């Protein structure tokens, strides 16, 4: 088997990485080909890929928003206050 054809076959760990990158449009052309070949033979990775796709879709559908750094800082300060009050009581 040539070196080039060997590189088309990946293990499950690398396939999982390619799968995740592909779902976030970060995978290159050859990574997508490697993933497709691997998924053709590996039921476990096909299941992972399917579930990962569903999770990604649900997260996009949820339209989640990140908290601002200011809000996080406010929460941290409130937690610190509550912790210090608990220790003094």
TAVENKA-V155702 format. One record per residue. N is the residue number from 0. PSI is psi in radians with two decimals (none if undefined). Layout:
BEGIN
n/psi
N/PSI
N/PSI
END
This chain:
BEGIN
n/psi
0/2.33
1/2.81
2/-0.63
3/-0.76
4/-0.56
5/-0.64
6/-0.22
7/-0.29
8/2.19
9/2.77
10/3.05
11/-0.63
12/-0.82
13/-0.62
14/-0.69
15/-0.72
16/-0.80
17/-0.70
18/-0.85
19/-0.77
20/-0.68
21/-0.66
22/-0.31
23/0.33
24/0.64
25/-0.04
26/2.47
27/3.04
28/-0.86
29/-0.56
30/-0.71
31/-0.67
32/-0.81
33/-0.76
34/-0.80
35/-0.77
36/-0.80
37/-0.76
38/-0.47
39/-0.47
40/-0.29
41/1.85
42/-0.68
43/-0.78
44/-0.55
45/-0.73
46/-0.79
47/-0.83
48/-0.75
49/-0.82
50/-0.68
51/-0.69
52/-0.75
53/-0.74
54/-0.80
55/-0.77
56/-0.78
57/-0.67
58/-0.70
59/-0.70
60/-0.56
61/-0.31
62/0.89
63/2.59
64/2.53
65/2.62
66/2.61
67/2.75
68/-0.60
69/-0.76
70/-0.72
71/-0.74
72/-0.73
73/-0.77
74/-0.76
75/-0.76
76/-0.74
77/-0.71
78/-0.76
79/-0.74
80/-0.83
81/-0.66
82/-0.72
83/-0.60
84/-0.64
85/-0.67
86/-0.47
87/-0.28
88/none
END
